[in-house]
Amino acid sequence: MTKDFPKISAGQLFCILILSRIAIEITSPNTSSSPKEAILAIIATELIRFLLALPLIIFSFKRDNFHRFVYEKNKFWGWVSSGFGALLLIFAAFKTLFHLNGFAEKNLLVNPSSWLIVAIAAIFALYAAYMGVEAAARSGVLFLVAAGIITAVVFIADIPYFQASDVWTNSNNETLLNDIFFRFSNGGEYLIFAALLPYVNKKDPQAAGKSVLYFTLFSIIIPIVLCVVNFLVLREFYGLSEYPSVASASLSDISLFKRLDGVFSAIWALCAALRCGIMILSAALVFIALKRVNEQEAKE
């Protein structure tokens, strides 16, 4: 039973998922040689993820605990699927820290200390995980709003630099495949969804399923918008920029704020650290769900 679980809304779940997706998009290095390659890689990657997660999405419209469902059907496969999901989440958390380390070194600190960056981010992530589902959900909404505002301000400030260019310039098929693989390895949002599904308020039984469908749509639209805007600002330098969004932010000029890249980088770095914490929390919740089943079976 999940009636005693802390609850979050479907809207909060959507915010957590989209924050996680965009945070890793901005803080991981650019592997695309052209906007055409980036757009094709974004679409292909998200479609592959969606197809792999389709059974989970269909399940979410009917029931609310995927890992428990598998466990009740077969205990062995229940533990295997839960363990595999948790390991993937931990791997994604470490990969986030790895990308965050490089992002912070290049964009935040003048004399960086790699271990210090990772340590601070890891402590923040562990604290976020320790605070639990409801706190993570509230933080996710606040962080997404803050990150959305600073990103919108950067876009507005960069309008004078926009120059119409052909987004569909040629791309290399070999680098496109590498780009797809790299982006796919930065995933994990559907695993978060599976872990948090039992904690979604069920006033509308289909709310969680609808939220993940909206996430799928916006996880394609928002990265494509970022890509196009960055290309309109950077043009031929897009493929040479390791972090195109930060490079675009460095050109921003609004009144007293001559450059917004520092604030932009700091906020998205915090979002990436929160992503890491949510993934650690999700990995723990997978096993907590099975522990509750065992306790219930023992009482019966």
C-alpha positions as CSV (number, residue, x, y, z in Angstrom):
1,M,0.0,0.0,0.0
2,T,1.1,3.6,-0.7
3,K,-1.4,5.5,1.4
4,D,1.2,6.4,4.1
5,F,3.8,7.5,1.6
6,P,4.7,11.2,1.3
7,K,3.0,12.6,-1.7
8,I,3.9,14.9,-4.6
9,S,1.8,16.3,-7.4
10,A,2.0,15.3,-11.0
11,G,3.1,18.8,-11.8
12,Q,6.0,18.5,-9.3
13,L,7.0,15.2,-10.9
14,F,7.0,16.9,-14.3
15,C,9.2,19.7,-13.0
16,I,11.7,17.2,-11.5
17,L,12.0,15.3,-14.7
18,I,12.3,18.3,-17.0
19,L,14.8,20.0,-14.7
20,S,16.9,16.8,-14.7
21,R,16.8,16.6,-18.5
22,I,17.8,20.2,-19.2
23,A,20.4,20.3,-16.4
24,I,22.4,17.5,-18.0
25,E,21.8,19.0,-21.4
26,I,23.5,22.3,-20.4
27,T,26.2,21.0,-18.1
28,S,27.5,18.2,-20.3
29,P,29.9,19.1,-23.1
30,N,28.7,19.7,-26.6
31,T,29.4,16.7,-28.9
32,S,27.5,18.0,-32.0
33,S,29.4,19.5,-34.9
34,S,26.4,21.3,-36.3
35,P,22.8,22.3,-35.2
36,K,21.4,19.8,-37.7
37,E,23.3,17.0,-36.0
38,A,22.3,18.1,-32.5
39,I,18.6,18.3,-33.5
40,L,18.6,14.9,-35.2
41,A,20.4,13.4,-32.2
42,I,18.0,15.0,-29.7
43,I,14.9,13.6,-31.6
44,A,16.4,10.2,-32.1
45,T,17.6,9.8,-28.5
46,E,14.3,10.9,-27.0
47,L,12.3,8.6,-29.3
48,I,14.5,5.6,-28.3
49,R,14.1,6.4,-24.7
50,F,10.4,6.8,-25.1
51,L,10.0,3.4,-26.8
52,L,12.1,1.7,-24.2
53,A,10.0,3.3,-21.4
54,L,6.7,2.7,-23.2
55,P,5.7,-0.3,-21.1
56,L,6.3,1.7,-17.9
57,I,4.3,4.6,-19.3
58,I,1.4,2.4,-20.1
59,F,1.7,0.8,-16.6
60,S,1.5,4.2,-15.0
61,F,-2.0,4.8,-16.3
62,K,-3.3,1.8,-14.4
63,R,-1.1,1.2,-11.4
64,D,1.4,3.1,-9.3
65,N,4.4,0.9,-8.3
66,F,6.2,-0.8,-11.1
67,H,9.0,-2.4,-9.1
68,R,6.6,-3.8,-6.6
69,F,4.4,-5.2,-9.4
70,V,7.4,-7.0,-10.9
71,Y,8.4,-8.3,-7.5
72,E,4.9,-9.6,-6.8
73,K,4.9,-11.5,-10.1
74,N,8.3,-13.0,-9.5
75,K,10.5,-12.2,-6.5
76,F,13.8,-13.1,-8.3
77,W,13.1,-10.9,-11.3
78,G,11.7,-8.2,-8.9
79,W,15.0,-8.0,-7.2
80,V,17.0,-8.2,-10.4
81,S,14.9,-5.4,-12.1
82,S,15.1,-3.2,-9.0
83,G,18.8,-3.7,-8.5
84,F,19.5,-3.0,-12.2
85,G,17.4,0.2,-12.1
86,A,19.1,1.3,-8.9
87,L,22.6,0.7,-10.3
88,L,21.7,2.7,-13.5
89,L,20.5,5.6,-11.3
90,I,23.8,5.5,-9.3
91,F,25.8,5.4,-12.5
92,A,23.8,8.4,-13.8
93,A,24.4,10.3,-10.6
94,F,28.2,9.7,-10.8
95,K,28.1,10.7,-14.5
96,T,26.3,13.9,-13.6
97,L,29.0,14.7,-11.0
98,F,31.7,14.0,-13.6
99,H,30.1,16.4,-16.1
100,L,29.4,18.9,-13.4
101,N,33.1,18.8,-12.4
102,G,34.2,19.7,-15.9
103,F,31.4,22.3,-16.3
104,A,32.4,24.1,-13.0
105,E,36.1,24.0,-13.9
106,K,35.5,25.7,-17.2
107,N,32.8,28.2,-16.3
108,L,32.8,28.9,-12.5
109,L,36.3,28.8,-10.9
110,V,39.5,30.5,-11.9
111,N,41.8,28.2,-10.0
112,P,39.7,25.1,-9.8
113,S,40.2,22.1,-7.4
114,S,38.5,19.2,-9.0
115,W,38.1,17.2,-5.7
116,L,36.6,20.3,-4.0
117,I,34.0,20.8,-6.7
118,V,32.9,17.2,-6.7
119,A,32.9,17.1,-2.9
120,I,30.6,20.2,-2.5
121,A,28.3,18.9,-5.2
122,A,28.2,15.4,-3.7
123,I,27.4,16.8,-0.2
124,F,24.6,18.9,-1.7
125,A,23.3,15.9,-3.6
126,L,23.3,13.7,-0.5
127,Y,21.6,16.3,1.5
128,A,18.9,16.7,-1.2
129,A,18.4,12.9,-1.1
130,Y,18.3,12.8,2.7
131,M,15.6,15.5,2.8
132,G,13.2,13.1,1.0
133,V,10.6,13.1,-1.8
134,E,8.5,16.1,-0.8
135,A,11.5,18.4,-0.2
136,A,13.1,17.3,-3.5
137,A,9.8,18.0,-5.3
138,R,9.5,21.5,-3.8
139,S,13.2,22.2,-4.5
140,G,12.8,20.9,-8.1
141,V,10.0,23.4,-8.8
142,L,11.9,26.4,-7.3
143,F,15.2,25.5,-9.1
144,L,13.3,25.1,-12.4
145,V,11.6,28.5,-12.0
146,A,15.0,30.2,-11.1
147,A,16.8,28.4,-14.0
148,G,14.0,29.2,-16.4
149,I,14.0,32.9,-15.5
150,I,17.8,33.3,-15.9
151,T,17.7,31.3,-19.2
152,A,14.8,33.5,-20.6
153,V,16.7,36.7,-19.6
154,V,19.8,35.4,-21.4
155,F,17.8,34.7,-24.5
156,I,16.3,38.2,-24.4
157,A,19.7,39.8,-23.9
158,D,21.1,37.8,-26.8
159,I,18.5,38.9,-29.3
160,P,20.8,41.7,-30.8
161,Y,23.2,38.9,-31.7
162,F,20.7,36.8,-33.5
163,Q,21.5,36.3,-37.2
164,A,19.5,34.2,-39.5
165,S,21.5,31.1,-40.6
166,D,20.8,27.8,-42.1
167,V,20.2,25.4,-39.2
168,W,20.2,22.4,-41.5
169,T,23.9,22.6,-42.4
170,N,25.5,19.3,-43.2
171,S,26.5,16.9,-40.5
172,N,28.7,13.8,-40.3
173,N,26.8,10.5,-39.9
174,E,29.6,9.0,-37.9
175,T,29.6,11.8,-35.4
176,L,25.8,11.7,-35.3
177,L,25.8,8.2,-34.0
178,N,28.4,9.1,-31.4
179,D,26.2,12.1,-30.4
180,I,23.1,9.9,-30.1
181,F,25.1,7.4,-27.9
182,F,26.5,10.2,-25.7
183,R,23.1,11.8,-25.2
184,F,21.5,8.4,-24.5
185,S,24.1,7.7,-21.8
186,N,23.1,10.9,-20.1
187,G,19.5,9.6,-19.5
188,G,17.8,8.4,-16.3
189,E,14.6,10.4,-16.1
190,Y,12.3,7.4,-16.8
191,L,14.1,5.6,-14.0
192,I,13.4,8.5,-11.7
193,F,9.8,8.4,-12.9
194,A,9.5,4.7,-12.0
195,A,10.9,5.3,-8.5
196,L,8.7,8.3,-7.8
197,L,5.5,6.9,-9.3
198,P,4.2,5.5,-6.0
199,Y,4.5,8.9,-4.4
200,V,2.4,10.8,-6.9
201,N,-1.0,12.1,-5.6
202,K,-3.7,10.0,-7.2
203,K,-6.6,12.5,-7.2
204,D,-6.5,11.9,-11.0
205,P,-5.4,8.3,-11.6
206,Q,-4.0,9.2,-15.0
207,A,-2.1,12.3,-13.8
208,A,1.3,10.6,-13.5
209,G,1.0,9.1,-17.0
210,K,0.0,12.4,-18.5
211,S,2.9,14.2,-16.8
212,V,5.5,11.8,-18.3
213,L,4.0,12.2,-21.7
214,Y,4.3,16.0,-21.3
215,F,7.9,15.4,-20.2
216,T,8.6,13.4,-23.3
217,L,7.3,16.2,-25.5
218,F,9.1,19.0,-23.7
219,S,12.4,17.0,-23.4
220,I,12.5,17.2,-27.2
221,I,11.2,20.8,-27.7
222,I,13.3,22.6,-25.0
223,P,16.7,21.1,-26.1
224,I,15.9,21.9,-29.7
225,V,15.0,25.5,-28.8
226,L,18.3,25.8,-26.8
227,C,20.2,24.5,-29.8
228,V,18.6,26.8,-32.3
229,V,19.0,29.9,-30.1
230,N,22.6,29.1,-29.4
231,F,23.3,28.6,-33.1
232,L,21.6,31.9,-34.0
233,V,24.0,33.6,-31.5
234,L,27.2,31.7,-32.1
235,R,26.7,30.6,-35.8
236,E,29.9,29.1,-37.1
237,F,31.3,28.8,-33.6
238,Y,28.5,26.6,-32.4
239,G,30.3,23.3,-33.2
240,L,33.5,24.7,-31.6
241,S,31.9,25.7,-28.3
242,E,32.2,23.1,-25.5
243,Y,29.2,24.7,-23.7
244,P,27.2,26.6,-26.2
245,S,24.6,27.9,-23.7
246,V,27.3,29.4,-21.5
247,A,29.0,30.9,-24.5
248,S,25.8,32.5,-25.6
249,A,25.2,33.8,-22.0
250,S,28.7,35.4,-22.0
251,L,27.5,37.8,-24.8
252,S,24.5,39.0,-22.8
253,D,24.3,42.7,-22.0
254,I,21.5,44.1,-20.0
255,S,22.0,47.5,-18.3
256,L,24.3,47.0,-15.3
257,F,24.5,43.2,-16.0
258,K,27.1,43.1,-18.7
259,R,27.5,39.3,-18.6
260,L,25.1,36.8,-17.2
261,D,27.2,33.7,-17.8
262,G,28.4,33.5,-14.2
263,V,24.9,33.5,-12.7
264,F,23.6,31.3,-15.5
265,S,26.4,28.7,-14.9
266,A,26.0,28.8,-11.1
267,I,22.2,28.1,-11.2
268,W,22.4,25.3,-13.7
269,A,25.3,23.8,-11.8
270,L,23.1,23.7,-8.7
271,C,20.3,22.1,-10.8
272,A,22.7,19.4,-11.9
273,A,23.7,18.8,-8.3
274,L,20.0,18.5,-7.4
275,R,19.6,16.1,-10.3
276,C,22.3,13.9,-8.8
277,G,20.6,14.0,-5.4
278,I,17.2,13.1,-6.9
279,M,18.8,10.1,-8.6
280,I,20.4,8.9,-5.4
281,L,17.0,9.3,-3.7
282,S,15.3,7.4,-6.5
283,A,17.8,4.5,-6.2
284,A,17.1,4.3,-2.4
285,L,13.3,4.5,-3.0
286,V,13.4,1.4,-5.3
287,F,14.6,-0.7,-2.4
288,I,12.4,1.0,0.2
289,A,9.4,-0.1,-1.9
290,L,10.5,-3.7,-1.8
291,K,11.3,-3.5,1.9
292,R,7.7,-2.4,2.5
293,V,6.5,-5.4,0.6
294,N,8.6,-7.8,2.7
295,E,7.4,-6.2,5.9
296,Q,3.8,-6.5,4.8
297,E,4.3,-10.1,3.8
298,A,5.9,-10.8,7.2
299,K,2.9,-9.3,9.1
300,E,0.5,-11.5,7.0
